[in-house]
Amino acid sequence: MQTQLLNTTQAAHYLGLSKAFLERDRWAGARVPFIKIGSRAVRYRLQDLEYYIESCIRKSTSDTGRK
């Protein structure tokens, strides 16, 4: 099994978000799952980004996503 890992810039581009958003997200509690390799390298699995996108689907603006 080969897992594709993206760096922060690549993940931000894939999600259509800024790099700063992902950096703040990691600091604030990581809604978007990430992998820390060594002491500095941060990577995102493509499958985790796809799961995050699916988890953001809403049916109306008042839908909080909570059941």
C-alpha positions in Angstrom: 0.0 0.0 0.0 1.4 3.3 -1.0 0.2 6.4 0.8 0.5 9.8 -0.9 1.8 12.5 1.5 1.4 16.2 0.8 3.2 19.0 2.4 1.3 22.0 3.8 1.4 24.0 0.6 0.2 21.1 -1.5 -2.6 20.2 1.0 -3.7 23.9 1.2 -3.9 24.0 -2.6 -5.8 20.7 -2.7 -8.4 22.0 -0.2 -8.6 25.5 -1.8 -7.4 27.0 1.5 -4.5 29.1 2.5 -1.3 27.6 4.0 -1.9 29.9 7.0 -5.3 28.3 7.6 -3.7 24.8 8.0 -0.9 26.2 10.2 -3.5 27.8 12.5 -5.6 24.6 12.4 -2.7 22.5 13.7 -2.0 25.0 16.4 -5.7 25.2 17.5 -6.5 21.5 17.6 -6.3 20.1 14.1 -9.7 19.6 12.4 -7.7 18.5 9.4 -5.6 15.4 10.4 -1.9 15.6 9.8 1.3 13.5 10.3 4.4 14.8 12.0 7.6 13.2 10.7 10.6 13.9 12.8 10.7 17.2 14.7 9.6 19.5 11.9 8.1 17.9 8.9 4.3 18.0 8.6 2.5 16.0 6.0 -1.1 15.3 5.1 -2.5 12.0 3.7 -4.6 12.5 0.7 -7.2 10.1 2.1 -7.5 12.2 5.3 -8.0 15.4 3.2 -10.8 13.6 1.3 -12.4 12.5 4.5 -12.2 16.1 5.9 -13.9 17.4 2.7 -16.7 14.8 3.2 -17.1 15.7 6.8 -17.8 19.4 5.8 -20.8 18.6 3.7 -23.9 20.4 4.9 -27.5 20.5 3.7 -28.2 24.1 4.8 -26.5 27.0 6.4 -28.0 26.2 9.7 -26.7 22.6 9.6 -24.0 22.3 12.2 -23.0 18.8 11.2 -23.7 17.5 14.7 -26.3 14.8 15.1 
